[in-house]
Amino acid sequence: MITGTIAYIGILTMVAIAFFILFIPLIALVDILTSRFEGNDKLVWVLVVLFFPFIGALLYFAIGRQRKIG
């Protein structure tokens, strides 16, 4: 009984982590594509998030959001 519960919690944890890792880059891409940037900044951020999904999204939220116009 206990091992079944632990396995169930482990599966739920893995699903939650996978969802989080996929969801954050998706939110970043939507924000990038709906925002205005100077020059080629939009293209650069899209490529960063596509090639390095989780780290790129975190970098965008830490650095890139301040570079948006308006």
Contact map, one row per residue, 1 for C-alpha under 8 A:
1111100000000000000000000000000000000000000000000000000000000000000000
1111110000000000000000000000000000000000000000000000000000000000000000
1111111000000000000000000000000000000000000000000000000000000000000000
1111111100000000000000000000000000000000000000000000000000000000000000
1111111110000000000000000000000000000000000000000000000000000000000000
0111111111000000000000000000000000000000000000000000000000000000000000
0011111111100000000000000000000000000000000000000000000000000000000000
0001111111110000000000000000000000000000000000000000000000000000000000
0000111111111000000000000000000000000000000000000000000000000000000000
0000011111111100000000000000000000000000000000000000000000000000000000
0000001111111110000000000000000000000000000000000000000000000000000000
0000000111111111000000000000000000000000000000000000000000000000000000
0000000011111111100000000000000000000000000000000000000000000000000000
0000000001111111110000000000000000000000000000000000000000000000000000
0000000000111111111000000000000000000000000000000000000000000000000000
0000000000011111111100000000000000000000000000000000000000000000000000
0000000000001111111110000000000000000000000000000000000000000000000000
0000000000000111111111000000000000000000000000000000000000000000000000
0000000000000011111111100000000000000000000000000000000000000000000000
0000000000000001111111110000000000000000000000000000000000000000000000
0000000000000000111111111000000000000000000000000000010000000000000000
0000000000000000011111111100000000000000000000000000110000000000000000
0000000000000000001111111110000000000000000000000000000000000000000000
0000000000000000000111111111000000000000000000000000010010000000000000
0000000000000000000011111111100000000000000000001000110110000000000000
0000000000000000000001111111110000000000000000000000000000000000000000
0000000000000000000000111111111000000000000000000000000000000000000000
0000000000000000000000011111111100000000000000001000000010011000000000
0000000000000000000000001111111110000000000001001000000010000000000000
0000000000000000000000000111111111000000000000000000000000000000000000
0000000000000000000000000011111111100000000000000000000000000000000000
0000000000000000000000000001111111110000010011000000000000000000000000
0000000000000000000000000000111111110000010001000000000000000000000000
0000000000000000000000000000011111110000000000000000000000000000000000
0000000000000000000000000000001111111000000000000000000000000000000110
0000000000000000000000000000000111111100010000000000000000000000000111
0000000000000000000000000000000000111111110000000000000000000000001110
0000000000000000000000000000000000011111110000000000000000000000000110
0000000000000000000000000000000000001111110000000000000000000000000000
0000000000000000000000000000000000001111111100000000000000000000000000
0000000000000000000000000000000000001111111110000000000000000000000000
0000000000000000000000000000000110011111111111000000000000000000000000
0000000000000000000000000000000000000001111111100000000000000000000000
0000000000000000000000000000000000000001111111110000000000000000000000
0000000000000000000000000000000100000000111111111000000100010001000000
0000000000000000000000000000100110000000011111111100000000000000000000
0000000000000000000000000000000000000000001111111110000000000000000000
0000000000000000000000000000000000000000000111111111100110000000000000
0000000000000000000000001001100000000000000011111111111110010000000000
0000000000000000000000000000000000000000000001111111100100000000000000
0000000000000000000000000000000000000000000000111111100100000000000000
0000000000000000000000000000000000000000000000011111111110000000000000
0000000000000000000001001000000000000000000000011111111110000000000000
0000000000000000000011011000000000000000000000001001111111000000000000
0000000000000000000000000000000000000000000000001001111111100000000000
0000000000000000000000001000000000000000000010011111111111110000000000
0000000000000000000000011001100000000000000000011001111111111000000000
0000000000000000000000000000000000000000000000000000011111111100000000
0000000000000000000000000000000000000000000000000000001111111111000000
0000000000000000000000000001000000000000000010001000000111111111100000
0000000000000000000000000001000000000000000000000000000011111111100000
0000000000000000000000000000000000000000000000000000000001111111100000
0000000000000000000000000000000000000000000000000000000000111111111000
0000000000000000000000000000000000000000000010000000000000111111111100
0000000000000000000000000000000000000000000000000000000000011111111100
0000000000000000000000000000000000000000000000000000000000000011111100
0000000000000000000000000000000000001000000000000000000000000011111110
0000000000000000000000000000000000111100000000000000000000000001111111
0000000000000000000000000000000000111100000000000000000000000000001111
0000000000000000000000000000000000010000000000000000000000000000000111
